[in-house]
Amino acid sequence: MASAGEQRPLTDRLENVLQGFIPGLATMEDPARPVAVGQGRDAIIIDMPAATSPAEENRNGAGSPSEGASAEGGDGDNGERPGGIPDGHLRALRPLMERTLPFVLILLLKILYDHRLGVLVLIGMGAAFFHFNSKIKEQIAQRDKRSLRSLLFMFLLLPVNVVLVYYVFADQQLPKCLIFLKPNFEKTDFWTLLWVIGITDYVIKYITMATKCLVTALPRVCLSFKRRGRLFLCIESISQFYRFLTPVPIWMAFLSEGTDSHWLFSYALVLLYLMVKACITYSKMFECFATVRNVLKDSQYGSRPSSEQIQVVGEACPICQDNFNNPVELHCKHIFCEECVTMWFDRERTCPMCRAKVADSPQWRDGSTTGIIQWF
């Protein structure tokens, strides 16, 4: 094998031979080497970030939440409210609302003026209802000190209001709604629906309050005070069940009399309404039956205490501050008069002394009547 010293003269001789054949070969530059990717002839190097582990990425991301917010949304404060609605959208909606609100008020005034008589009648009946409802509750709470004159006045005035309304609108035959018939209207539109349901609902409430006035005026020998709370609950439950059924005919007429819709669509709406109504009626009917059974049975909230137990607590009832009359011992070991504690549980559900829960919800046992209109 030839050594390096022997190969070097051979290379020089080969260059001399080539220069003889190719003029100018001696003055040519060395061939350019291939440039690496990312580098130019001036050796410009781009620094690439080193790969980081997932743990480092989590530390970096958790350490600067503001930077992450800036990277995602540009500016950390992008003008959004906590609810997610940008302030710019609200500022854009404000002039629209300012321009639209006057026209909405004008439309509302037009509707109220066109139906001014019906609106005034409903407002008047509603105001009278809340007045009589509060007065009846006051008379019931006074027990033996109730005013028979006030009860008689309300008992007569409530039916007079009903008769007056039916007399003024006699051509509409509104009493038909009480027996589940359609009143006299050529077309049942939306406003007619609201008018008929509102009047019928208040009429039934007036009859209910008149009945409660009659029960309140009864003497103790006819009906004891301890049973009156359950009777008031029964009356209110029957009234609400009756009010729940009266809107059915007028709603059926409203859903089926549409001239623009196909008869199949109208009857489908009626069927859907009746199905929903039937499901709710089933549960309300059982609630009504439960209140009737509760009136008939002699309900006691405790047991009869012994004479030794009465002597330990004293001879006076903590509620009426009088001698015990038919004492009852609750499960919390407190003793009261049966009538006193029964009337207490008509308004409360806990023991008067220790606030232990004894009774169920006392709603409607105080003689109050619901003020919500049964629109459906």
PECOR-V8917 format. One record per residue. N is the residue number from 1. RES is the residue in three letters. OMEGA is omega as a letter, one per 30 degrees, with the letter a starting at -180 (999 if undefined). Layout:
((N RES OMEGA) (N RES OMEGA))
This chain:
((1 MET a) (2 ALA l) (3 SER a) (4 ALA l) (5 GLY l) (6 GLU a) (7 GLN a) (8 ARG l) (9 PRO l) (10 LEU l) (11 THR l) (12 ASP l) (13 ARG l) (14 LEU l) (15 GLU l) (16 ASN l) (17 VAL a) (18 LEU l) (19 GLN l) (20 GLY l) (21 PHE a) (22 ILE l) (23 PRO l) (24 GLY a) (25 LEU a) (26 ALA a) (27 THR a) (28 MET l) (29 GLU l) (30 ASP l) (31 PRO a) (32 ALA l) (33 ARG l) (34 PRO a) (35 VAL l) (36 ALA a) (37 VAL a) (38 GLY a) (39 GLN l) (40 GLY a) (41 ARG l) (42 ASP l) (43 ALA l) (44 ILE a) (45 ILE l) (46 ILE l) (47 ASP l) (48 MET l) (49 PRO l) (50 ALA l) (51 ALA a) (52 THR l) (53 SER l) (54 PRO l) (55 ALA l) (56 GLU l) (57 GLU l) (58 ASN l) (59 ARG a) (60 ASN a) (61 GLY a) (62 ALA a) (63 GLY a) (64 SER l) (65 PRO a) (66 SER l) (67 GLU l) (68 GLY l) (69 ALA l) (70 SER a) (71 ALA a) (72 GLU a) (73 GLY a) (74 GLY a) (75 ASP a) (76 GLY l) (77 ASP a) (78 ASN l) (79 GLY l) (80 GLU l) (81 ARG l) (82 PRO l) (83 GLY l) (84 GLY l) (85 ILE l) (86 PRO l) (87 ASP l) (88 GLY l) (89 HIS l) (90 LEU l) (91 ARG l) (92 ALA l) (93 LEU a) (94 ARG l) (95 PRO l) (96 LEU l) (97 MET l) (98 GLU l) (99 ARG a) (100 THR a) (101 LEU l) (102 PRO l) (103 PHE l) (104 VAL l) (105 LEU l) (106 ILE l) (107 LEU l) (108 LEU l) (109 LEU l) (110 LYS l) (111 ILE l) (112 LEU l) (113 TYR l) (114 ASP a) (115 HIS a) (116 ARG a) (117 LEU l) (118 GLY l) (119 VAL l) (120 LEU l) (121 VAL l) (122 LEU l) (123 ILE l) (124 GLY l) (125 MET l) (126 GLY l) (127 ALA l) (128 ALA l) (129 PHE a) (130 PHE l) (131 HIS a) (132 PHE a) (133 ASN l) (134 SER l) (135 LYS l) (136 ILE l) (137 LYS l) (138 GLU a) (139 GLN l) (140 ILE a) (141 ALA a) (142 GLN l) (143 ARG a) (144 ASP a) (145 LYS l) (146 ARG a) (147 SER l) (148 LEU l) (149 ARG l) (150 SER l) (151 LEU l) (152 LEU l) (153 PHE l) (154 MET l) (155 PHE l) (156 LEU a) (157 LEU a) (158 LEU l) (159 PRO l) (160 VAL l) (161 ASN l) (162 VAL a) (163 VAL a) (164 LEU l) (165 VAL l) (166 TYR l) (167 TYR a) (168 VAL a) (169 PHE a) (170 ALA a) (171 ASP l) (172 GLN l) (173 GLN a) (174 LEU l) (175 PRO l) (176 LYS a) (177 CYS a) (178 LEU l) (179 ILE l) (180 PHE l) (181 LEU a) (182 LYS l) (183 PRO a) (184 ASN l) (185 PHE l) (186 GLU a) (187 LYS a) (188 THR l) (189 ASP a) (190 PHE a) (191 TRP l) (192 THR l) (193 LEU a) (194 LEU a) (195 TRP a) (196 VAL a) (197 ILE a) (198 GLY a) (199 ILE a) (200 THR a) (201 ASP l) (202 TYR l) (203 VAL l) (204 ILE l) (205 LYS l) (206 TYR l) (207 ILE l) (208 THR a) (209 MET l) (210 ALA l) (211 THR l) (212 LYS l) (213 CYS l) (214 LEU l) (215 VAL a) (216 THR a) (217 ALA a) (218 LEU l) (219 PRO a) (220 ARG a) (221 VAL l) (222 CYS a) (223 LEU a) (224 SER a) (225 PHE a) (226 LYS l) (227 ARG a) (228 ARG l) (229 GLY l) (230 ARG l) (231 LEU l) (232 PHE l) (233 LEU l) (234 CYS l) (235 ILE a) (236 GLU l) (237 SER l) (238 ILE l) (239 SER l) (240 GLN l) (241 PHE l) (242 TYR l) (243 ARG l) (244 PHE a) (245 LEU a) (246 THR l) (247 PRO a) (248 VAL a) (249 PRO a) (250 ILE l) (251 TRP l) (252 MET l) (253 ALA a) (254 PHE a) (255 LEU a) (256 SER a) (257 GLU l) (258 GLY a) (259 THR a) (260 ASP a) (261 SER l) (262 HIS a) (263 TRP l) (264 LEU l) (265 PHE l) (266 SER a) (267 TYR l) (268 ALA l) (269 LEU l) (270 VAL l) (271 LEU l) (272 LEU l) (273 TYR a) (274 LEU l) (275 MET l) (276 VAL a) (277 LYS a) (278 ALA l) (279 CYS l) (280 ILE a) (281 THR a) (282 TYR a) (283 SER l) (284 LYS l) (285 MET l) (286 PHE l) (287 GLU l) (288 CYS l) (289 PHE l) (290 ALA l) (291 THR l) (292 VAL l) (293 ARG l) (294 ASN l) (295 VAL a) (296 LEU a) (297 LYS l) (298 ASP a) (299 SER l) (300 GLN a) (301 TYR a) (302 GLY a) (303 SER l) (304 ARG l) (305 PRO l) (306 SER a) (307 SER l) (308 GLU l) (309 GLN l) (310 ILE l) (311 GLN l) (312 VAL a) (313 VAL a) (314 GLY a) (315 GLU a) (316 ALA l) (317 CYS l) (318 PRO a) (319 ILE a) (320 CYS a) (321 GLN l) (322 ASP l) (323 ASN a) (324 PHE l) (325 ASN a) (326 ASN a) (327 PRO l) (328 VAL l) (329 GLU l) (330 LEU a) (331 HIS l) (332 CYS l) (333 LYS l) (334 HIS a) (335 ILE l) (336 PHE l) (337 CYS a) (338 GLU a) (339 GLU a) (340 CYS a) (341 VAL l) (342 THR l) (343 MET l) (344 TRP a) (345 PHE l) (346 ASP a) (347 ARG a) (348 GLU l) (349 ARG a) (350 THR l) (351 CYS l) (352 PRO a) (353 MET a) (354 CYS l) (355 ARG l) (356 ALA a) (357 LYS a) (358 VAL a) (359 ALA l) (360 ASP a) (361 SER a) (362 PRO a) (363 GLN l) (364 TRP l) (365 ARG l) (366 ASP l) (367 GLY a) (368 SER l) (369 THR a) (370 THR l) (371 GLY a) (372 ILE l) (373 ILE l) (374 GLN a) (375 TRP a) (376 PHE 999))
